[in-house]
Amino acid sequence: MINLQTKRTIIRDHCYEDLQTHHALFSNKTAMYYLQDIATNTIEESKINLQIAISEIEKLHRKYYFFRIEDAYSKEHIGEIGYTVIEFSPVGKLVGMGYFIRSEFWNKGYTTEALQEVIRFAFEENGVFRISCGCIKDNIGSEKVMIKCGMTKEADFKSFVWHDGKLKDRVEYRLLKSEWKPLV
């Protein structure tokens, strides 16, 4: 079980007791606005989503590192963060990273704090060599988090994603282990 801690958050593997709050987040239209493809509508869909995350925890060649972000003091569910291993290469894992949180926690630094810790874990403890991360260009807050965490913009895709009834632009960022500067 992975259990990481920052000044204000706990970032941990999921357990079945998370189902109600997991569903509340994944079915929240505001929190999931930019991630409609993974949003859930029913408790049953959320349960399946949670089971996928839990089933990966003990795998030898784990592909999905989906974590719950909690407030370190109240244990309130803030959001989700994690990555998917795209390739196991001889130099390390190449991963696609993502995150989303409840709107009442937006613009308070929680996502940046959590992402910095997950990046640290990925590079220092999990053999990750390259992180890719991206968002719809309209999602200014998400892009700011990537920049604050030292990521480099690699692509600016025009009319790339069908979202909310229209084509939208997408940006992609990267961070290599050799480019990463850990916080002191």
Summary of the structure (lengths in Angstrom):
residues: 184
radius of gyration: 15.8
end to end distance: 25.5
largest distance: 44.1
contacts: 535
relative contact order: 0.15
helix: 32%
strand: 39%
